[in-house]
Amino acid sequence: MVNEDRQYLEKFFPIASFIAAIIGPKCEVVVHDISDPERSIIFIENGYISGRQVGDASTDLVLKILKSEAYHEEHFIANYKASGKFGQSFRSSTYFIKNDKNKLVGLLCLNIDVTHMEVAAEWVQHILQGGPNPYIAPPVAELPQEEKQTTEYLQGNADDLLQHMVSSVIGRLTIPPDRLSSQEKIEIVRELNELGVFLLKGGVSQVAASLSISEPTVYRYLQKLK
């Protein structure tokens, strides 16, 4: 079945190249194989934009999609914001690749670098003395309500992804992790679990170190969340 899924995903490689050729060199197009989140990129066009390559990891959004299983009701999410490790801004969209049995096997992702467009839009807005920003689009009707504020961080290394995801949650704390109550730590583990952090192999150890608890304690918290 795994080989069949891979062969099915390979049919999207020419489509990815086709899209990149149409939109141009500022558009990165990626095909993800979700069977291995730590090495999910199996095809990429214009990867120099984000600095990623074949064999690199999923993104925080990919993990969240896998954990939430939102793909059951939707075929894609479109026109959300993403950021790159070099400070770029992207307008991104993701198509859910499902096989003949309607099982999710991969993702086709478009990331258009709009960094310079945003700078130009700000300049135009200034010239027009506070007129509406021509870049900011109205809400996208295709997106489900909970995805209207979808964001994504584009990076290649699984360890960097894990560090980013854990830091994004732990960094909001106003007190040191070792002063949190057990219930507060459980809630943090719940949030990280919903983000898909524990789909990565090093997730438990990273969270344990960040919360100043043992790995068995993380597993115990996860059991309580079931």
C-alpha positions as CSV (number, residue, x, y, z in Angstrom):
1,M,0.0,0.0,0.0
2,V,2.9,2.3,0.8
3,N,4.4,1.8,-2.6
4,E,1.0,2.4,-4.2
5,D,0.6,5.7,-2.3
6,R,4.0,6.8,-3.4
7,Q,3.3,6.0,-7.0
8,Y,0.0,7.9,-6.7
9,L,1.8,10.9,-5.3
10,E,4.4,10.9,-8.1
11,K,1.6,11.6,-10.5
12,F,1.4,15.1,-8.9
13,F,5.1,15.9,-9.7
14,P,4.4,17.1,-13.2
15,I,1.4,19.1,-11.9
16,A,3.7,20.8,-9.4
17,S,6.2,21.7,-12.1
18,F,3.3,22.9,-14.3
19,I,2.1,25.3,-11.6
20,A,5.6,26.6,-10.8
21,A,6.2,27.3,-14.5
22,I,2.9,29.2,-14.8
23,I,3.3,31.4,-11.7
24,G,7.0,31.9,-11.9
25,P,10.2,31.8,-9.9
26,K,8.7,33.4,-6.8
27,C,6.4,30.4,-6.4
28,E,7.5,27.3,-4.5
29,V,5.5,24.1,-5.1
30,V,5.9,21.1,-2.8
31,V,4.6,17.6,-2.7
32,H,4.5,16.1,0.8
33,D,4.2,12.4,1.6
34,I,2.5,12.3,5.0
35,S,3.7,8.8,5.9
36,D,7.0,10.2,7.2
37,P,6.5,13.7,8.8
38,E,10.3,14.1,9.4
39,R,11.2,13.6,5.7
40,S,7.9,14.4,4.1
41,I,9.1,16.5,1.1
42,I,9.4,14.2,-1.9
43,F,9.2,16.8,-4.6
44,I,9.9,20.5,-4.7
45,E,10.1,23.2,-7.4
46,N,11.9,26.5,-6.6
47,G,13.0,25.3,-3.2
48,Y,15.6,28.0,-3.1
49,I,12.9,30.4,-2.0
50,S,12.4,28.7,1.4
51,G,15.8,26.9,1.5
52,R,14.1,23.5,1.6
53,Q,14.8,20.4,-0.4
54,V,13.7,16.8,-1.0
55,G,14.0,14.8,2.3
56,D,13.2,17.8,4.5
57,A,10.5,17.8,7.2
58,S,6.8,18.7,7.3
59,T,5.8,22.2,8.5
60,D,3.9,23.1,11.7
61,L,0.7,23.4,9.6
62,V,1.1,20.0,8.0
63,L,1.4,18.4,11.5
64,K,-1.7,20.3,12.7
65,I,-3.6,19.1,9.6
66,L,-2.7,15.5,10.3
67,K,-3.6,15.8,14.0
68,S,-6.9,17.6,13.5
69,E,-8.0,15.5,10.5
70,A,-9.6,18.6,9.0
71,Y,-9.1,17.1,5.6
72,H,-12.1,14.8,6.0
73,E,-14.5,17.6,5.3
74,E,-12.4,19.9,3.1
75,H,-10.4,19.4,-0.2
76,F,-8.0,22.3,0.4
77,I,-7.2,25.4,2.4
78,A,-6.3,28.5,0.4
79,N,-4.7,31.9,0.7
80,Y,-3.3,31.8,4.2
81,K,-0.1,33.5,5.5
82,A,3.2,31.7,5.9
83,S,6.6,32.9,7.0
84,G,10.1,31.6,6.0
85,K,13.2,31.1,8.0
86,F,14.9,34.0,6.0
87,G,12.1,36.4,7.1
88,Q,10.0,36.2,4.0
89,S,6.2,36.5,3.8
90,F,4.2,34.0,1.7
91,R,0.7,33.6,0.4
92,S,0.2,29.9,0.6
93,S,-2.4,27.2,-0.3
94,T,-2.6,23.5,0.4
95,Y,-4.5,20.8,-1.6
96,F,-5.2,17.5,0.2
97,I,-4.2,14.6,-1.9
98,K,-6.4,11.6,-1.3
99,N,-6.3,8.2,-2.9
100,D,-9.1,6.3,-4.5
101,K,-10.3,5.2,-1.1
102,N,-10.5,8.8,0.1
103,K,-7.5,8.4,2.4
104,L,-5.2,11.3,2.8
105,V,-1.7,10.3,1.4
106,G,-0.1,13.6,0.7
107,L,-0.3,17.4,0.2
108,L,0.3,19.7,-2.7
109,C,1.5,23.1,-1.4
110,L,2.0,26.4,-3.1
111,N,4.0,29.1,-1.4
112,I,4.2,32.5,-3.2
113,D,6.8,34.9,-1.9
114,V,5.0,38.2,-1.5
115,T,7.6,39.9,0.6
116,H,8.4,42.6,-2.0
117,M,4.7,42.9,-2.9
118,E,3.9,43.8,0.7
119,V,6.7,46.5,0.7
120,A,5.3,47.9,-2.6
121,A,1.7,47.8,-1.2
122,E,2.8,49.8,1.9
123,W,4.4,52.3,-0.4
124,V,1.3,52.6,-2.6
125,Q,-0.9,52.9,0.5
126,H,1.3,55.7,1.8
127,I,1.2,57.5,-1.6
128,L,-2.6,57.2,-1.6
129,Q,-2.7,58.8,1.9
130,G,-4.2,56.0,3.9
131,G,-6.2,54.3,1.1
132,P,-7.0,50.6,1.4
133,N,-4.0,48.3,1.0
134,P,-4.5,46.7,-2.4
135,Y,-2.7,43.5,-1.3
136,I,-5.0,42.6,1.6
137,A,-7.6,40.3,0.2
138,P,-11.1,39.9,1.5
139,P,-11.9,36.7,3.5
140,V,-11.7,33.6,1.3
141,A,-15.0,31.9,1.0
142,E,-13.4,28.5,0.4
143,L,-11.8,28.4,3.9
144,P,-13.7,26.8,6.8
145,Q,-14.3,29.4,9.6
146,E,-11.6,27.9,11.9
147,E,-9.0,28.2,9.1
148,K,-9.5,31.9,8.4
149,Q,-6.4,32.7,10.4
150,T,-4.3,29.8,9.2
151,T,-0.5,30.4,9.3
152,E,2.5,28.3,8.6
153,Y,6.2,28.4,9.2
154,L,8.4,27.1,6.3
155,Q,11.6,25.3,7.3
156,G,13.4,22.2,6.3
157,N,15.0,20.6,9.4
158,A,12.8,18.5,11.7
159,D,14.7,19.6,14.8
160,D,14.2,23.3,13.8
161,L,10.5,22.6,13.3
162,L,10.2,21.0,16.7
163,Q,12.0,23.8,18.4
164,H,9.9,26.4,16.7
165,M,6.6,24.7,17.6
166,V,7.5,24.1,21.3
167,S,8.9,27.7,21.6
168,S,5.8,29.2,20.1
169,V,3.8,27.8,23.0
170,I,6.3,27.9,25.9
171,G,7.4,31.4,24.9
172,R,3.9,32.7,25.8
173,L,4.4,31.8,29.5
174,T,4.8,34.6,31.9
175,I,6.4,32.5,34.6
176,P,9.2,29.9,34.4
177,P,8.0,26.4,33.4
178,D,9.3,24.8,36.7
179,R,6.8,27.0,38.6
180,L,3.7,25.8,36.7
181,S,1.3,23.5,38.4
182,S,0.7,20.0,37.1
183,Q,-2.6,21.0,35.6
184,E,-1.0,24.0,33.8
185,K,1.6,21.7,32.4
186,I,-1.1,19.2,31.2
187,E,-2.8,22.0,29.4
188,I,0.4,22.9,27.6
189,V,0.9,19.3,26.7
190,R,-2.7,19.3,25.4
191,E,-2.0,22.3,23.2
192,L,1.3,20.9,21.8
193,N,-0.5,17.6,21.2
194,E,-3.2,19.3,19.1
195,L,-0.5,21.0,17.1
196,G,1.0,17.6,16.2
197,V,4.3,18.0,18.1
198,F,4.2,14.4,19.3
199,L,4.1,13.2,15.7
200,L,7.8,13.9,15.6
201,K,10.2,11.5,17.2
202,G,11.9,14.0,19.4
203,G,8.7,15.6,20.6
204,V,8.4,14.0,24.0
205,S,12.0,14.7,25.0
206,Q,11.9,18.3,23.7
207,V,8.7,19.0,25.7
208,A,10.0,17.3,28.8
209,A,13.1,19.4,28.8
210,S,11.1,22.6,28.1
211,L,8.7,22.0,30.9
212,S,11.3,20.7,33.4
213,I,9.6,17.3,33.7
214,S,10.6,13.8,32.9
215,E,9.7,12.0,29.7
216,P,7.5,9.4,31.6
217,T,5.6,12.4,33.0
218,V,4.9,13.6,29.5
219,Y,3.6,10.2,28.5
220,R,1.4,10.1,31.6
221,Y,0.0,13.5,30.7
222,L,-0.8,12.3,27.2
223,Q,-2.6,9.3,28.6
224,K,-4.8,11.6,30.7
225,L,-5.8,13.5,27.6
226,K,-7.2,10.5,25.8
